[in-house]
C-alpha cells in the first residue's frame, strides 16, 4: 500500500513538473522588440516597436503543443524621421488611433524539431493588422532557458522562453496606403521579432 502511494505521488510530481508553463511577454526591461523594413529601389525605411505583450503556453516536454498570442502596440512603431513617423501613424498608413494593436495568434506548430533547449518550427496562425486578418505560417525558433529569469531581471526566479522569428507581409494585403509608389515604398514589409517571455515562480 505504501509503495503504491509513493508511486502515485511520484507520478503526480512528474506530471506537475512536466506541466505547460505560461510565459508573459510584457517585458519589464522594455527590450523586447519588433523590427520592420521596407526596401524600395529609391528609399529604404527601417523602424522598430517595443510595445510588446502577450502570453505563450509552452511545455518543455511537448513543444509541439505551444499556443500563444503576441501583441504589438501600433503606436510604439517608430522610424528615425519625425515626418515619416507622422505618416506611419496616420489614417492612410497604420491608423493607430483606430487600430491600436497588431496581433499574431498561433493555431498550431508544424515541422517541430527540438535539439537541446532550442526548438524550431513553423507556426500557423492569424496575423491581424489595421483591422485585416490573414492566415500566415511563420518560421520560428524557441529557446527554453530554465532558471534563467534572474539573469535577465534581477531578484526574480523562474524560466525564460526566447522567441526569434523572421517573415514578410504585403503592405497591399492590409490596406496600408496602397496608393504609395512602390519605387519609394516597398510593398513587401520584412519583419523580425526578438522577444523573451517570463514564467516566474
Secondary structure, 3 states (H helix, E strand, C coil): CHHHHHHHHHHHHHHHHCCCEEEECCCCCCCCEEEEEEECCCCEEEEEECCEEEEEEECCCCHHHCEEEEEEEHHHCEECCHHHHHHHHCCCCCCCCCCCEEEEEEEEEEEEEEECCEEEEEEEEEEEECCEEEEEEEEEEEEEECCCHHHHCCCCCEEEEEEEEEEEEEHHHHCCCCCCCCCCCCCEEEEEEEEEEEEEC
